[in-house]
Amino acid sequence: MKRAELLRYLQSHGCELYREGAKHSVWWNPGNRRTSAVPRHAEIVEPTAWAICKDLGVPRPGKR
């Protein structure tokens, strides 16, 4: 999954960028106050994307 696609998906579920780190962006879900680090890779493998969604408390994106 492309990083931009994952970020759009997270935003559509109410998540917001919390801060920029050195190698990751930290996103948070203000609804449940959970955070997760999103790596700055062009491609993010699906298991990592699913773990990010689980950390933030949003449903994982559908499989391709």
Order of alpha helices (4+ residues) and beta strands (2+ residues): alpha-beta-beta-beta-alpha
